[in-house]
Amino acid sequence: MSVARVGKRGTLIIPAEIRKNNGIKEGDELIINVSEAGVIYMIPKPKDFVMALKESGQGLWGDIDPVEYIRQERDSWD
């Protein structure tokens, strides 16, 4: 476990080990989100969101063809 320190004006000092392991360099932007339970998540901001999300849902449908599934759903509405 690593400990970060909050400096003057609210700056957050991220431990070197975490910066190195995640490729975070000076000037990089981080996305910060807080869950309803108060857990703080930080991830490096992707340079290209489309490329970062590309294939993120691969395998989500398993053996089901999602296009055929949607066609069947739409047909059932009639």
Z-matrix of the N, CA and C atoms (Angstrom, degrees):
N
C 1 1.446
C 2 1.519 1 108.25
N 3 1.316 2 115.75 1 141.03
C 4 1.449 3 121.95 2 177.71
C 5 1.520 4 109.33 3 -113.89
N 6 1.314 5 115.31 4 156.33
C 7 1.461 6 120.98 5 179.63
C 8 1.525 7 108.17 6 -120.19
N 9 1.321 8 115.95 7 130.23
C 10 1.457 9 121.48 8 176.14
C 11 1.525 10 108.43 9 -100.67
N 12 1.297 11 115.62 10 154.42
C 13 1.464 12 120.44 11 -178.95
C 14 1.517 13 109.61 12 -120.26
N 15 1.333 14 115.48 13 138.28
C 16 1.455 15 121.15 14 175.54
C 17 1.516 16 107.56 15 -91.49
N 18 1.324 17 114.88 16 124.73
C 19 1.456 18 120.02 17 -178.62
C 20 1.516 19 112.19 18 -100.51
N 21 1.322 20 115.22 19 -163.45
C 22 1.459 21 121.33 20 179.34
C 23 1.519 22 110.13 21 -57.89
N 24 1.316 23 115.69 22 146.54
C 25 1.459 24 123.27 23 177.69
C 26 1.525 25 112.04 24 58.76
N 27 1.333 26 118.08 25 22.13
C 28 1.456 27 121.64 26 175.48
C 29 1.513 28 115.23 27 79.88
N 30 1.327 29 117.33 28 11.72
C 31 1.465 30 118.72 29 178.42
C 32 1.517 31 109.93 30 -66.85
N 33 1.314 32 116.05 31 142.28
C 34 1.458 33 121.71 32 -179.02
C 35 1.515 34 109.03 33 -106.59
N 36 1.300 35 116.65 34 125.65
C 37 1.451 36 121.95 35 179.32
C 38 1.524 37 107.86 36 -98.41
N 39 1.338 38 116.17 37 109.39
C 40 1.458 39 122.09 38 -178.29
C 41 1.529 40 107.99 39 -88.48
N 42 1.327 41 117.44 40 130.78
C 43 1.469 42 120.35 41 -179.34
C 44 1.532 43 112.19 42 -55.21
N 45 1.328 44 115.98 43 144.06
C 46 1.466 45 122.70 44 -176.50
C 47 1.522 46 111.97 45 -55.86
N 48 1.321 47 118.12 46 -39.77
C 49 1.459 48 121.70 47 -178.63
C 50 1.533 49 110.92 48 -59.04
N 51 1.323 50 116.55 49 -43.24
C 52 1.469 51 120.86 50 179.88
C 53 1.524 52 109.94 51 -68.63
N 54 1.335 53 117.72 52 -41.68
C 55 1.469 54 120.49 53 178.76
C 56 1.523 55 110.81 54 -61.53
N 57 1.317 56 117.17 55 -45.22
C 58 1.468 57 120.81 56 -179.19
C 59 1.518 58 111.36 57 -65.22
N 60 1.332 59 117.65 58 -45.66
C 61 1.467 60 121.35 59 -177.53
C 62 1.519 61 113.17 60 -66.07
N 63 1.331 62 117.00 61 -22.70
C 64 1.462 63 120.87 62 -177.06
C 65 1.521 64 113.12 63 -113.04
N 66 1.314 65 116.86 64 6.95
C 67 1.460 66 120.98 65 177.21
C 68 1.513 67 114.15 66 64.85
N 69 1.329 68 116.60 67 31.09
C 70 1.467 69 120.93 68 -179.46
C 71 1.529 70 108.70 69 -89.84
N 72 1.344 71 114.90 70 124.15
C 73 1.456 72 120.04 71 -179.29
C 74 1.526 73 110.07 72 -119.29
N 75 1.318 74 115.41 73 165.26
C 76 1.460 75 120.48 74 178.43
C 77 1.524 76 109.68 75 -55.39
N 78 1.316 77 116.56 76 132.78
C 79 1.452 78 122.24 77 179.32
C 80 1.522 79 113.67 78 92.63
N 81 1.345 80 117.79 79 -13.97
C 82 1.463 81 120.11 80 177.48
C 83 1.523 82 109.79 81 -66.20
N 84 1.324 83 115.64 82 151.31
C 85 1.460 84 121.05 83 177.91
C 86 1.523 85 109.25 84 -101.98
N 87 1.332 86 115.64 85 144.86
C 88 1.458 87 121.88 86 177.28
C 89 1.520 88 108.65 87 -118.85
N 90 1.324 89 115.24 88 145.70
C 91 1.461 90 120.90 89 172.54
C 92 1.519 91 106.57 90 -94.55
N 93 1.329 92 116.42 91 127.27
C 94 1.458 93 121.35 92 -177.93
C 95 1.518 94 108.22 93 -118.25
N 96 1.324 95 116.15 94 130.89
C 97 1.454 96 121.62 95 179.83
C 98 1.523 97 108.13 96 -135.82
N 99 1.313 98 116.40 97 145.50
C 100 1.463 99 121.84 98 178.62
C 101 1.522 100 107.97 99 -119.15
N 102 1.337 101 116.66 100 125.09
C 103 1.459 102 120.61 101 179.46
C 104 1.524 103 109.54 102 -75.00
N 105 1.335 104 115.70 103 168.92
C 106 1.462 105 120.03 104 178.19
C 107 1.526 106 111.27 105 -61.48
N 108 1.339 107 116.22 106 -27.01
C 109 1.463 108 120.85 107 179.62
C 110 1.529 109 111.75 108 -82.12
N 111 1.348 110 116.90 109 -2.33
C 112 1.458 111 120.38 110 178.26
C 113 1.517 112 114.39 111 90.52
N 114 1.338 113 117.80 112 8.61
C 115 1.465 114 121.17 113 177.57
C 116 1.525 115 108.47 114 -78.15
N 117 1.324 116 116.08 115 130.06
C 118 1.462 117 121.46 116 -178.67
C 119 1.526 118 108.77 117 -97.44
N 120 1.334 119 115.73 118 125.47
C 121 1.458 120 122.12 119 177.91
C 122 1.521 121 108.45 120 -112.27
N 123 1.327 122 116.85 121 136.43
C 124 1.458 123 121.52 122 175.25
C 125 1.525 124 108.05 123 -131.39
N 126 1.333 125 115.75 124 130.74
C 127 1.457 126 120.46 125 175.40
C 128 1.521 127 108.09 126 -134.95
N 129 1.337 128 116.87 127 148.99
C 130 1.465 129 118.62 128 175.99
C 131 1.526 130 109.91 129 -61.34
N 132 1.322 131 116.73 130 136.61
C 133 1.468 132 121.42 131 178.23
C 134 1.526 133 107.50 132 -71.83
N 135 1.338 134 116.82 133 123.66
C 136 1.466 135 118.80 134 179.16
C 137 1.523 136 110.96 135 -64.79
N 138 1.313 137 116.03 136 146.62
C 139 1.459 138 119.69 137 175.61
C 140 1.525 139 110.08 138 -70.50
N 141 1.337 140 116.88 139 -30.04
C 142 1.463 141 122.89 140 179.98
C 143 1.524 142 108.17 141 -137.60
N 144 1.328 143 117.29 142 106.73
C 145 1.463 144 121.49 143 -176.68
C 146 1.523 145 112.17 144 -63.19
N 147 1.317 146 117.40 145 -35.98
C 148 1.461 147 120.40 146 -179.20
C 149 1.523 148 110.11 147 -62.89
N 150 1.320 149 117.09 148 -46.53
C 151 1.463 150 120.44 149 -180.00
C 152 1.532 151 110.80 150 -67.44
N 153 1.315 152 117.56 151 -34.67
C 154 1.464 153 120.93 152 179.84
C 155 1.523 154 111.32 153 -66.85
N 156 1.331 155 117.06 154 -32.16
C 157 1.468 156 121.00 155 -179.29
C 158 1.519 157 113.63 156 -92.98
N 159 1.334 158 116.51 157 -10.83
C 160 1.462 159 120.38 158 -178.38
C 161 1.521 160 110.17 159 -57.06
N 162 1.287 161 116.08 160 129.33
C 163 1.461 162 123.89 161 178.39
C 164 1.522 163 113.72 162 65.21
N 165 1.338 164 118.12 163 15.07
C 166 1.464 165 120.04 164 -179.78
C 167 1.518 166 111.78 165 -67.74
N 168 1.331 167 117.43 166 -24.98
C 169 1.458 168 120.50 167 179.15
C 170 1.520 169 113.07 168 -100.53
N 171 1.342 170 116.04 169 11.58
C 172 1.458 171 119.65 170 -178.26
C 173 1.529 172 109.97 171 -60.18
N 174 1.317 173 115.80 172 131.12
C 175 1.459 174 120.73 173 -179.79
C 176 1.517 175 113.58 174 87.14
N 177 1.315 176 117.02 175 -5.30
C 178 1.452 177 121.61 176 -177.46
C 179 1.524 178 111.84 177 -61.36
N 180 1.321 179 116.21 178 -36.93
C 181 1.459 180 121.00 179 -177.28
C 182 1.528 181 112.23 180 -87.89
N 183 1.306 182 118.66 181 -7.38
C 184 1.466 183 120.67 182 -178.37
C 185 1.517 184 110.13 183 63.88
N 186 1.324 185 116.77 184 -127.73
C 187 1.466 186 121.79 185 -177.98
C 188 1.521 187 112.98 186 -88.55
N 189 1.313 188 118.29 187 1.58
C 190 1.471 189 121.99 188 -177.39
C 191 1.524 190 109.08 189 -86.87
N 192 1.316 191 116.17 190 133.84
C 193 1.458 192 121.78 191 174.73
C 194 1.534 193 107.05 192 -80.96
N 195 1.322 194 119.26 193 111.21
C 196 1.460 195 120.58 194 -174.89
C 197 1.536 196 113.50 195 -61.82
N 198 1.327 197 117.52 196 -34.17
C 199 1.463 198 120.35 197 179.83
C 200 1.526 199 109.66 198 -65.90
N 201 1.333 200 116.97 199 -45.03
C 202 1.463 201 120.94 200 178.53
C 203 1.532 202 110.89 201 -65.36
N 204 1.319 203 116.84 202 -38.44
C 205 1.467 204 120.99 203 178.46
C 206 1.525 205 110.84 204 -59.89
N 207 1.326 206 116.72 205 -45.23
C 208 1.467 207 120.83 206 -179.71
C 209 1.520 208 110.70 207 -66.38
N 210 1.330 209 116.70 208 -38.92
C 211 1.470 210 119.50 209 176.50
C 212 1.527 211 110.64 210 -59.42
N 213 1.313 212 117.05 211 -45.20
C 214 1.458 213 121.31 212 179.61
C 215 1.533 214 111.12 213 -63.56
N 216 1.309 215 116.74 214 -40.65
C 217 1.470 216 120.22 215 177.79
C 218 1.521 217 110.89 216 -61.94
N 219 1.330 218 116.52 217 -45.05
C 220 1.460 219 120.23 218 -179.28
C 221 1.535 220 111.10 219 -64.97
N 222 1.325 221 115.78 220 -38.23
C 223 1.470 222 119.31 221 177.95
C 224 1.518 223 111.50 222 -64.17
N 225 1.329 224 117.07 223 -31.63
C 226 1.467 225 120.30 224 -179.03
C 227 1.528 226 112.28 225 -73.40
N 228 1.318 227 118.35 226 -15.06
C 229 1.465 228 121.74 227 -179.47
C 230 1.526 229 112.06 228 -74.58
N 231 1.309 230 116.93 229 -23.57
C 232 1.481 231 120.21 230 -175.49
C 233 1.497 232 112.92 231 -73.67
